[in-house]
Amino acid sequence: MMTRFARHALPAAIAGVSALALATTSLGVSAAQTITVGHTTSDSSHYSAGVDAFAVKLDELSDGEFEVAEHPSGALGGERAMIEGLQIGTIDMVVSSTGPLGNFVPETYVLDLPFLFKDYDQARCVLDGDVGQSLLDKIGENNLVGLAWTENGFRHLTNSLRDVETPEDAAGLKIRTMENEMHMAAFRELDVHPTPMAFPELFTALQQGTVDGQENPISVILTGNLWEVQDRLSLTGHVYSPAIMLASPVLWDSLSDEEKGWFREASQAGAEATRAMVSRLETEGVAELQEKGMTVVEDIDKAPFQEAVEPSYKVYTDQYGSEMLDRIRNSDC
């Protein structure tokens, strides 16, 4: 099988569409429909691995009816801008963290509460179960289509000023966060100065000293080359960071029921590939970052951090209630 997968293919696809249309029309064959998929991480990242797997499976299921044009590294904008593009139909699909998703679907903020999940098994179990499906359904009520939960991994803190081993060590640092009120509320409880900005702006901001540090999973720190502009890593694991494959309702409404099934199945294949890469980097990535020169603070006592950020839960429950939080805490996972 030849995979119809075109990375960075949109300009070429546009330039060649007339010739392709003429050729396929004369042969009585329909041209493949190009699906534009955007994300903010590099083309060697876990997101890109997921898009690759999605493209291969979609090609297989559709017998070449659809081809995928991947646009990594924020080529189509930051995550919030791309989600807005989904809603108006200028982008077909996006792989995004949940960071900006709460701006569109507030119920998903629950996933960004600190120290909510104890490990990967629990987090994946919850998102693959009834709670995860309920949140996908809620996303579907907000002019977006949630196809599958994937992930970034547990988030850790980096900076270029000092080792962070206790909450007191973090106080006063100016840390880039996602545009997410739950994350910012938690960092304020640590007396950290949260500075939200889109991921494509982060490397330059760190390079120029606009912020002292940032927080991301090992997979992002490594594939985003953040080790080039940060020399200290603390394995705080303060938030489990899910990610999600989203589709435009404009695209979705144009698909038949059978085609929607293909997209759902291909999205699950993408999620599995992404999780597999995250798992690998979680075990191998810390050593690689040390080899690249980062000082790593391991075996951190998380209890003081957890106690310090506990008041941030009230920011969520005061606005959105505790039903979804209780469902997660009471799940069998």
N, C-alpha and C positions, 0 to 999 in steps of 0.2 A: 504494500500500500504506500502510495506517495502522499505525504502529509501536506496539505495546502495550508501552510502556516507562514505568514509574512511578518517578520519583526520590522518595525519602523516602515511599514509598507504603504501607508496612506498616500504620500505624495506620488509614489510610483503607480499606485493603483488608480489614482485620479488621472495621471498623465496617460495611462494606457487603456482607460475604460472604453473609449470610443472604438479603438481598434479591436479590443476584445469583444465588444458587443457585436461589431460587424462580423467578426470571424465566427462567433458562436451562433449568431442568427443564421448565417449562411449554411452552417452545418446542422441547424435545427436543434442545437444544444443550448440549454440555459446557462448563463454565466453564474459562477458561484457568488453568493452574497457575502460581502466583506463585513465582518463584525469588528468594530473598533473597540479595543480594550485598553484602558489606561490605568496606570498606577504610579506611585511616587518613588519606588525603590529602583535599584539598578537592574540591568538585564542579566546580572548574575545572582540575583536575590532569590529568596524563598517565594516571593510573589511571582517572579518570572518563571520559576519552576512550576508553579501552579498553573500559570497561563499556558505554558507549553503542554502540560498534561491535559488541560481543558481543550486546547486546540486539537490535539491528537485524537482524543475521544470524540469530539464533535465531528471531526472529519470522518471518523470511522462510522459513527451512528448515522450520519446524514449522507454517506456515500459521496462526499465532496460537495454537497449542496451549500455548505458554509465554509468560509475561510476566515482566519483570525489575523488581524493586524494589531500587534502589540505596540503600545507606546509607553515605555518605562521612564523612570527618572524625572517625573513631573513634566513631561513634554506637553501634556494637555492641561497643565495647571496643578495646583494643590488639591488635596482631597476634597475640601469643601467646594471648591470651584467645579471639580469634576462631578460631584454628586448633583450640584445644581444643573450641570450639563445633561445628566441623565434625565432629570425631571422635564427638561424642555426638548429632549431628543437629539441634542447635538453630539452626544457620545452614546454608544450602545451599551457598554459594560464597564464597570470599574471594580478593581480590587482595592479595598480601603480598610484602614484601621477603623475601630469604632470611635476614635477620637472626636471627629466632627459629626458623627451620625446622630448624636443626641440633639443637635441643633434642628434636625429634621424629624426625628422620632424620639421624643424625650424618654420613653420607656426603656430604651437601650442604655441609658446612663447607669443603670444598675450594674452593668458588666464592668464599669470603670471604677467601682469602689475598691479601695485598697485592701489587700489581704483577704479578698473574698473567697478565693480558691486556694486550697493547700498544695495542689500539685496538678500536673498536666492531666492525669487520668480523671480527676474530678472535674476539671474544667471542660474537657472534651465530652465527658459523659453528660454533663448538664446541657451543653449546647447541642448535642446530638439527640437529646430527648425532648420531652414535652415543653420544658421551659424554652429551649432554643426554637422550637417550632412556633410557640406562642409569640415570640419576639419577631420571627420572620413574618408571621401573619400580621402583626402590628405594623411592620415596615410596609407591607402591602396596602395598608390603609392610608399611606402618606405619599402617594404618587411616586413610589419606588417599588422595585421588585427584588426581594431578598431571595437569593438562590441557594446559598450554602454558607455555613460558618467555617471559616478557616482560621489562621492564627498568625500572630507575630511571636508570641511567647511571653515569658515573665520579664517584666521591665526592670532594668538595673540602672544605677546612677553613675555617670561619669563626670569628671571635671578636671580642670588643669591647675587648681590651687592647692588642694590638700587631700589627704586620705580621709574618707568618710567611713567611720566605723560605728558611730553613735548618732542619734538625732542632733546632739549638740554640735557635732562636727559639720553637719549640713547647714546649720543656721547661718544666714547672711549670704548664702550663695545665690547667684542669679542664674536660674535654670530654665532652659527652654522646655516648654511643655506643649502638648497638643492643645488645640482650641476646644477644651473640654472643662466644664466648670467643676466636675467631680475631682479631676486631677489637680486643678489649681487650688481647690479648697483643701485638699489633703496636704499639699506642699506648704500652704500658708500656715497650717497647724505646726509644721516643722520650722517655722520662721524662715523659710526659703522664699525667695522672690520669684514666683512663677512668671515666665515670659512667653506667652503663646505666640507661635509663628508656624507657618506652613513648612513642611519638611524640606522642600527644595531650597529654602532659604537658610537651613540650619548650618550646613558646612561652612559657608562664608561667614555666618554670624560667629561661629566658634573660632574660625581663623582670625577674625578681626577683633575678637575679645568683646563683642557686643554682649555675649552671655558667657558665664563662667563654665557652664556645663549643660548637660542634657540627660534625658532618661529614655532608654529604649532597650529592647531585647538584644541578646547577643547576636542574633541573626542580622539585625539592622546595623548594630555597631560595626560588625565585621564587613558585611557586604557594602555598607555605605561608606567604608573607609574612614569612619570617625576616629579611629586610632591615630590617624595622621594629625589630628588637631586636638586630641584629648590624651592625656597620659596617665590618668588614674580611673580605675574602674572599681566600684563597690557593688558586690553581688547582693543587693537589697531585696530583689524579687518582690517589690512593693505592690505591683499590680500585674495581674494576668491580662495580657493584651490580645483580645480576639481580633480577627479580621473577617471581612465578609465579601462575598462576590455578589455584586448588585447589577441589575439590568434596568434599562430604561423602559418605562411603561409603553413608550412609543414603539420600541422594538417588540416588546412582549405582545402587545395587542395585534401585531402583524403576523404572529406565528400561529400555526395550527396547533391543536392539542398534542399531536404526535411530535411536532417540532419542540414544543415546550418541554416535553418529556426528555428529548435529546439534550436540551440545555441544562435541565436539572441533573441528569446523569453525568454529563460532562463536567458540571460544576463540582459534583462530589468527587470526581476523579482529580480535579484540580486541588480541592481541599486536602485530599489524602496525600498528594505529592508535596504540598506546602508543609503540612504537618511533619511529614517524614524528614524534610530538610531542616525544619526547626529542631526536631529531636536530635538530628545528627550534629547540628551546630551547637546545640546546648551542651553536648558532651565533649565536642572537639574544639569548639570556638574559643573557650577561655584560654586554653593552652596556646592556641594560635595567636591570640591577642597579646599574651605574655611574650611570645617570641617576637612580636612586632614592637615590643618595647613598653607596653602598658604595665603599670603597677596594679596588681589585682588584690583587693581586700576580700578575702574569703571567710567562710564560717562566721558570718555576722549574726549576732543575737537580734533576731527580728522582733522580739517581744516589746522592747522599748519603742521601736518605730510604730508597731501596731497600736500600742497604747496612745502614742502621741497623736496619731491621725484619726483615732476613733471618733472624735467630735465631727469629723467631716461627713459621717454617715447621716447626720441630722440634716445636712444640706439637701441630701437626696430625699429622705423620708418626709421632711416638712413640705416638699413640693409635690412628691409623687406617691406618697404612702409607702407602706412596707409590704404590700402583697407579693410583689415579684421577689423582693429580697427574702421574704419568709419561704417562698417556694424553693428558692435556691438552697437556703440553709436547711430546709427540711427534706430535700431530695434524697433518694436512696443512693446517690452516687458517692 
